[in-house]
């Protein structure tokens, strides 16, 4: 069996108004069902030790994150090598509750955009209000990035983590790199130069 590789082998660029880099492989578990059901809340806690987030929220602790993808879906993020155990913990907690739990780690790619103009880079590509006070750390959004589906969260000020389909990783990296090219800032959000 071969060793797993990220989609772009750790591609990165730091020559523009924000740093753009592919994140290392990450475990990603999709859990779908009635998010108000006690069994689903219990499954999230059993799998990653976190409570069920509100819509548009991402909660993190101890290297694990749970992102509310939609009214009936959460995405559990964890260490890549722990995904199988977390998947099993969620399934065990769900029992026969009507739900779907799938390891999508190898179907996704993840990127980081960081720096004082990170908001501006994403604002060029996504129809989301990213102004300070409107999108802050701990928030999560599923949207379009240029021509493809994407989701992102802010783990810290001036840092975004983006998830896309692995098959679209090269395109997403390239549009992020172009949006971050040197001299492209317009200072839309009052970032210091």
Secondary structure, DSSP 4 states (H G I P E B T S, - for coil): -PPP--TTSS-EE-SSSSEEEEPPPEEEEEEES-TTSHHHHHHHHHHHS-PPPPTTBEEEETTEEEEEEETTEEEEEEEGGGHHHHHHHHHHHHTT-S-EEEE-GGGEEEEEEESTTHHHHHHTTSSS--STTTS-TTBEEEEEETTEEEEEEEEETTEEEEEEEGGGHHHHHHHHHHHT-TT----TT----
